[in-house]
């Protein structure tokens, strides 16, 4: 925590998939995906090997934390 969402999410250069409080995309490594979720005090990073479950989990996490 403590990273700037705008700065860290700028590193995602290809197809950005919006989630409730951030964005997700591939990392450039085949089968590696990450989401950057904006929080009040920084960024939460969620990663996995399949984009859809990472996006779904990120949306649920943001909803649960009240960040959506």
Buried (B, 14 or more C-beta within 10 A) or exposed (E): EEBEBEEBBEEBEEEEBEBBBBBBBBEEEEEBBBBBBBBEEBBBBBEBEEBEEBBEBBBEBBEEEEBB
